Amino acid sequence: MARFPVNSTQMRIQILRILKDGRIWEVNELYDALAKHFKLKMSEYTRKDPTTKRNSWKQRVRWELVWLRKRKFIKNVRVGHFHITELGKEVLALCESHKKQ
């Protein structure tokens, strides 16, 4: 099975960039915004895992959201709705300042 054209670090940083606007984002909005940012082809966006029969892109995004949430960079407001924490904003600022150097 082919891999997505993005690694975990890129995905996590982009999620934080999207969430930094301060509003609460629904998970379906994040799927679409990330797919658009990373220029996913429709075949990549709709691909199913052969074992679980679940959408591979959505599983990947959910995995990264769990990773960010466990480290307290983002927070669930309610099921399927996220916003960035102060720690997440600090980490994003650190990543972006490091990239400029």
C-alpha positions, 0 to 999 in steps of 0.5 A, spaced: 500 500 500 502 506 498 504 511 503 501 518 504 505 524 501 506 527 508 510 525 514 507 525 521 511 531 523 509 535 517 502 533 519 502 535 526 505 542 525 499 543 520 494 541 524 497 546 529 497 551 524 490 550 522 488 550 529 492 556 531 486 561 529 483 560 536 476 557 533 473 550 535 474 545 529 470 539 527 474 533 525 471 533 518 473 540 517 480 538 519 480 532 514 478 536 508 483 542 510 489 537 511 487 534 504 487 540 501 493 543 504 497 537 502 494 536 495 491 529 496 489 526 490 481 523 490 484 516 490 488 517 496 483 521 500 478 515 499 483 509 500 480 504 504 485 500 509 484 492 506 484 489 513 479 494 517 475 497 511 476 504 514 478 510 510 486 510 511 486 518 511 481 519 516 485 514 520 491 517 519 489 524 521 485 521 527 492 518 529 495 525 529 490 528 533 490 523 538 498 524 539 497 531 539 492 531 545 496 526 549 501 531 549 496 536 551 498 541 545 490 540 543 484 539 547 477 536 545 472 541 547 467 535 545 467 529 541 470 530 534 471 538 536 478 540 537 482 547 539 489 549 540 492 549 547 497 555 550 502 549 550 500 547 543 501 555 541 508 555 544 510 549 541 508 551 534 511 558 535 518 554 537 517 550 530 516 556 526 522 560 529 526 554 528 524 553 521 526 560 519 533 559 522 
